[in-house]
Amino acid sequence: MNSENPQINFSLIDEEFQKNPPEVMTQLRKHCPVHHTKIPAPHFTLTRAEDVIRSLRDERTWSSLYGPGLAFGKAGDGVLVSSDPPEHTRERLAIASIFKPSVINRMEKDIRKLTNKLVDEFGNRTQGDLIQDYAMPIPLTVMCWLLGTPVADIEKFRNWVLPMAEAVSYSGGREASKETRQAYSEFFAYFENHITNRIDQIAEKEDVPNDLLTRLLTVERDGLRLTSKEVLGFCQFLLVAGSETTTLLIGNVIYRLLEFPEQMQNLLDDNNLLSNAIEESLRYDAPVHGLFRTNTCPVTLHNVNIPTGSKVYMMFGAANRDPDLWEEADEFKISRNAIDLKKHAAFGVGTHYCLGAPLARLEATIALETIITRLPSLRLNGIPKGVEAGVLKGFEEIPVCWDL
C-alpha cells in the first residue's frame, strides 16, 4: 500500500483539509490508512479507529516524550502530554485530586451562575457571537479560578491560546511564526511572575488560595516537589488544553443542534439527552483532530514501514468517524447508545486520557442547558468562521440571533 497516495494531498495545513476535514479523513481511512507526507515536515498519519486506539494504548512503542506536536520537543522538558511513565504517572498524580469528579462537581453551582450571568449580559440585544460572547468566557473564567489569575485577563489569555495551539501543526513549533513567538513570550512573562508571587506568598505563610496553582507548588511525592519550570509547563498546558478545547466543544455542540433542528427538538423533548448531545459532539466534531507520538522502534503497519523516531499523527477525529466502529458514522445523532458514545477518542485513550474530561463535560453540559433554557429561539445568523489552527476543529466566530 502506497503511503504517499498521490490522490490524497493531506497535511494539517492543507487548505482542502481545513475546508472539509471529514471528507479527507474518509479518503485516508479508505485508501491510505498510514499516510506519509513531507509537508510541512516528514510525518505519518493513522486514521483507522483500530490502529489509532491500539497505538494510543501502546505507550512503549508510541512515546510522548518528544511532545504532542509536529516539532520534536526536547526530551524531559514537557509535562503530561510530553512525558512517558513513570514521570507521566508522577505528574498526573500531582494534580489528579483537583480533577476528581467529586471536586469538579462542587464547581457546578459557580459554573451555572457564570453561564446565566453571561446570558444576562446580552441585555436587550437580539444578536451576537456565540463564541466571543459565551463559549470562550466560560472555560477561560474557570481556568482563571483554578490558576488564581484575575478573570479580567481572559481576553489576554484568549490571544495566547490559539497561536500556542496552532504551533502543534507546524515543524517550527514555538518558533513557527511571529504571532506564536509573541504568544509564548507574553505567556511566560505573565506566568513566571504569577508563579513567583505565589511561591513568595507560600514561603511567607500568607493566606494563599486553595486552588490548582497552590496544589502544583506544594504537592509532594516521594519527598519531591514539582520545579517552577514544571509548574510553568503545567500552566501552559492547562491554559491551552483546558480552555480552548472546551470553547470549541461548546461552540460545536450548539452549532450542530442549530444546524440539525430535528436533533435540537429531540433534546428539547428530552433533557436527559443533554449528556448524549455532548458525547455525540465530541465524537462527531472532536475539538482536537489528533496529537503526535514518536515511535521507539520500527513499525510496519498496512505494509508501510515507519522508521524509528518518526513523528506519527494519531487522528482522533478520523477514528471517531470510522464506520467499522460507528453505524452511520457521518450522521449527527444524539440518540446513540450512551455507553457506546463513551468509546470516542476525543479525550485520548489509555494512560494519556485527558484528566480534565469531567470538567470539560460539566462546563459544556451546563453551557448547553443554559442556552436551551434561556434562549430557546437561538438560531444561526450568518456564516461561522472556523479556527485556523490545523490541529483544532471548531469555530472562532458563530453569528447568532434570538428573540427577546
N, C-alpha and C positions, 0 to 999 in steps of 0.2 A: 504494500500500500504506500502510495506516494505521500510523504508528509509535507510536501510543498505543492499541493494541488493547484495548478495554475488557474483553475476556475474559481478558487476561493481566495480573494485578496483580503485576508484578515490581519488586522493588528488593532490594538486598543485605541490607537489614534486615527484609524482609518475612517474616513467620512461616511462610508456606507454602513459600517458597524454602528457609528454614532446615530445614524438616522433610523436604523431598524435592527437593533441587536437580536431579537428573537429569530428573524429570518436567517441572519448569518449563523447563529447558533445551530439552527436546524440543518443548514448545509454542512457545517463542521461535523455534527454528530453523524449524519448520514454518510458523508463522503470522505471525511478526513478527521477521524476521532483523535488522532495525535497530529496536531498541526505544527509545522515548523516555519518560522519566519525570521528574517534578519532585521525587521523594522519594528521599532526604532533601534533595537538591539536584538541579537540572536536569542530566541527562546522558543519553547514548545508550549502547546496548549492542549489540555484534556477537557473534553466536553460531555462524554457519556457518563450517566449517573454512576454506573457500576465502577468505572475507572476513577472518577473523582472521589467518591465516598471511600473506596478501598484505599486509595493513596493517602487521603487525609487521615485515615486511621493508622497508617504505617509511618510513624514519625521517625523511625530509624532510617528508613530509605529516603524519606522526603523530609529533609530538615528545614527548620525555620530560622536557623542560626544566622543566615545571611540576609534576613529581612523579608518582608512581605511584598516588596516592590520589585520592579524590573532591575533596578540598580543593585549591585552587590554591596550590602552593608558590611561594616567591619564586625567580624565575629566577636561577641561579648559586649557589644556596645548597645544592644537593644534590650527591650523588656517585653514579656508576654508573647506578642506575635513575632518577635525577633529572637526567641530563645527556645532551647530544647530542654527536656528533662535531663538532669534533676534541677537545673537552675530555674526552668519554667515553673516547676512544681513549687519551689520556694517562693517565687514571685507571686504565683497565683494564690498560695495560702496567705500571703501578706495582706491581701485585700479581699479574700473570699467572704469574710464575715460581714463586710459592708454591703455585699451584693446577695446575701441570703434572702430568700423570699419573705421571711418574717420581717426583716429590716426594710426591704423595699415596700412591702405592703403598708408600713407605717407612714410612708410618704404619700399615700393615696389622697388623703384629705387635702394636703397642701397642693398637690398637682391639680386636683379638681377645682380648688379655689383659683389657681392660676389660669386654667382654661376658661373659666367663667369670667374672670377679670378681663382677659383678652377679648372675649366677645362683648363684654360691657363697653370696652374702649372703642368698639366700632361706632358707638353713639348713633347718630341719625343717618349715618352713611348707608348706602344701599349697594356699594360695590367696593372691591378691594383686591388684594393679592393674598391668596391663601397661604403662600409660603412666608412672605415677609411679615404679614400681619398675625400669623397664627402658628404655622408648623415650625418655623425657625425659632421663635422665642421660647417655646415650651422646653425642648431638651437643653437649650443653652442656659436657660434660667436654672433648671435642675442641676446642670453641671456647675454653675456658679455656687449653688448651695453646697454641693459636695466638695468643691475645691476651695471654698471660703473666699471667693472673689466678689467684688461688687456687681450686682445684677446690671447696673448701668453700663458695664463693659461688654455686654453681649454683642453689640454692633461691631466692636473691635475684634472680638473673637470670631465672629462670622467672616470677617475679612481675611482671617488667617486660615480657617479650617479648609476652605475649598482649595486654595493653592497647595496646602500641605497634602491634602488627599490626592490632588492631581499629580503630585510628584511620584506616586506609586506607578503611574503608567509610563514614566519616562526613564531612559537609560541614565540621565544625569541626576536622577533623584532630587535631593535638596538643592542642587545647583542647576536644575532644569531650565529655569527662567528667572528673569529679574523679579517677577511677582512672587515666585516661590522662595527665592533667597530673602526677599524683604519680609515675607510672612514668617519664616523661621527666625530671622534676626529679631523681629519685634516680639515674637512669642518668647524666645529665650530671654530677652532682656526683661520682659514683664514677669515671667515666672521665676527666673533666678532671684529677682528682688523679692517677690512674694514668698518664695520658699525660705530665703534668708531671714526675712522678718518673722516668719512663723518659728523658725529654729531659735531665734533670739527670745521670742515670747515663751517658748517651752523651757529654755535654759533659765529664764528669769522666774519660772514657775508662775507665770501670769495665767489668768483665766482664759485658756485658749478654747476655740470652738471644738466640739467633739465631732469633727467632720472627717471626710476621707483623707484630706491632706495631713491632719494630725495623726491619723492612723498610719499613714505611709511613713511618717517621720519617727514614729515611736514604736512600731511593732518590731518585735524581736523573734528570731527563730534560730535555735542553736546558739544563742548568745550574740547573734549578729543582727545589725540594723541595715536597712537599705541606705545606700550612699545618696548624697544630694543629687548626683548625676542620675542615679536610677530613679529617684523621685521625680526629677525633671522629665525623664523619659516617660514615666507613668502619666504625668500631667499632659504631655503632648499626645500620647496615645489615647487617653481618656477623652480629651477635648475633641479630637477628630472622630474617633470611633464611637464615642458616647453621645455626640450631638448631631453631627451631620447625617449619619446614617438614620437616626430616628426622625430627623426633619424630613428626609426623603421618604421614609416609611409612612409618616402621617400624610404627606402630600400624595403619595402613590395610592394609598387605600381610598382616600376621599375622591381623588380624581377618577379612579376606576368605577367607583359607585355612581358618580355623576355621569360617567361615560356609558354605563350599562344600567339604565333606570330600573330594569326588572330585578337586578341584584340589590339595588337600593330599596326597592319595595319589599323584597324578601326580608331585609334587615329591619325595616320599619314595622313589618308584620310580626317579627320575632326577634326581640332584642337579645335572645340567647345566642344569636348568631354573631354577636359582636366579636367574640374571640375567633370564630371561624373566619370572619372577614379579615382580621389582622393576619392570621396564618396564611390565608389564600393570597393576600397581597405580598407577603414575604416570599411565597413560592413563585407567584406569577411575575412579580417585579422585584426580585432580590435587590435591595439598595446597593449592595456591593456585588458587581459581576463575578468577582473572584479575587484570589490573592495568590502570590507566588510561593513556591517551595524550591529547594535546591536538592537534587538527588546525591546521595553519598556513595553510590555505586552505579555501575552501568545498568540500564534498564532497557528491556526490549518489550514494546507494547504495540499490538496490532502490526507486527513486523517492522516497526520503526525503532531504530536504535537511538537511545537517549544517553549521550556520554555523561560520565560522572561530572558533577559540578555544573550542570545545566540549570538555568532558570526555567521553571515549568509552572505555567499558569493553571491553577485549579479553578475551572469556571463554574462556580456555584449556580449562576443563573441558567446555564445550559443544562446542568444536571436537574434543576428544578422543572425544566420543561421536557424532560426525556419521556417519550411515550412508553418506554419499557417500564417506567415506574409509575406513570400517571395516566389514567384514562382521560381522553380529551384534554391533553396537556396544555394546549394553547387556548383553552377556554377559561375565562374568569368565572368561577362558580363558588360562592361562599357556602354552599350547602354540602360540600365534600365532607367525608367522614373526618371527624375531629382528630381521631387517633392517627389516621393516615397523613393528615396535613402536617403533623409534627415531624414527619420524615424529611421535610425540606432541608436544604443545606444552607439556607440564607445566613444562619448564625455560625456556620462552620460545622465541623464534625470531629469527634474524638477529643483528644487532650486539649486542643485549642478551641473547643466550643466556647462561644462568647459568654464571659462571666456576666456581662451586663444585659443578657437577653431578658431576664424577668423585668428589669427596669424599663427597657425599650417597649416591651409588650404592655406594661402598665401605662406608660405615657401615651402610647398610640391608642389603646383602648379607651382611656378617659377622653383623649382629644376627639376621637370619633364619636363617642357617646354624647359629648357636649354639643358637637355640631348638629347631629340629627335631632337632638332635643331642643336646642336653642334656635337653630337656623334650618328648619325643615325645608324651606324654599330655596336653599342654596343651589346655584347652578353655574355652569361654566359661562364665561363672558369674554371669550377671546382665545387666542392661540397661546398655549403654555410655552415657556422657554425652558429647554432641558439644561441640565448641568453639563458643563464642558469637560469635567474630569472623566477620563476614559474608563476608569475603574468603577465609576458610580453610575447608578441608574435612577433617574428621578428628575425633579424639576427645580429650577431656580426661581421661576415665577409661574403662578397659575392664576390668571384673572378670573374672578368670580363675582357674582352679584346675588342679591337676595331681597326679599320683600320685608318691609318693616311690620 
